[in-house]
Amino acid sequence: MEFIFNICCLVAVFICLSAGIRFWKSYKKTGILQFKNFSLGFLLASLAFAILSLPKLILFDSFWVQIDFILVDLSILGTELFLIPATLSFSKTFIRFQKIFLWFIPSMIVIYVLLNIYLFTPAVPLFSDGIYYWKNGVFWLHSIIWVPLASGAGVIGGWFLLGIKKIKEKKLSRRSFFFGLTGVLVFIAGILFWYFKFFNPSSKILAISGIIGDLGFLFGVIGSFLYQPSRETLVKKIT
């Protein structure tokens, strides 16, 4: 069943790549910065999932799998650098946190790279019910990146879902619903992927995390296209 996870990763590549290309075309037409950020974020997400699909597919050596995991984490951090500020710009409550993320995530990337160079350890093979997969060689470092980012997605997703009752306009309400589902599903998928490698290695958990992650990104793409405000509206909100 581990190949289901690889397939889910490749599906996520297609979803994110399609969204990235479409947002880039929207950016070229309108000049709206949020569209550019969404485009770059989804393109980096497609890269992250493409890299994540390689273990057990074409990578079978612990050294190269560890390199692969590091590149996945860096791609995800890059994705968050663009997607989180763009998403926060839709909320008057969270928009003030944009600058914090724009400073915090690049700092995390630099520290993460330096620590991985210093502490580099090949990935650890995992065996369970016929599955052969790997755990990050520096798992505590992987966890302090993966778990907070997944948790942050869950918090933002929960906030959007709780705010639906306050929104009267149906279009904006649907947008918040899909953004909320995205955050919650990405949180669940991320925690399952981390849990799979830490507590209970299982091919079923690995496959389920991939399927849930695909649904999360798909809902995020739908939500992003449901609400495309005018350039004037976004400029006023940002300034």
Secondary structure, 3 states (H helix, E strand, C coil): CHHHHHHHHHHHHHHHHHHHHHHHHHHHHHCCHHHHHHHHHHHHHHHHHHHHCCECCCECCHHHHHHHHHHHHHHHHHHHHHHHHHHHCCCCCCHHHHHHHHHHHHHHHHHHHHHHHHHCCCCEEEEECCEEEEECCCHHHHHHHHHHHHHHHHHHHHHHHHCHHHCCCHHHHHHHHHHHHHHHHHHHHHHHHHHHHHCCCCHHHHHHHHHHHHHHHHHHHHHHHHCCCCHHHHHHHHC
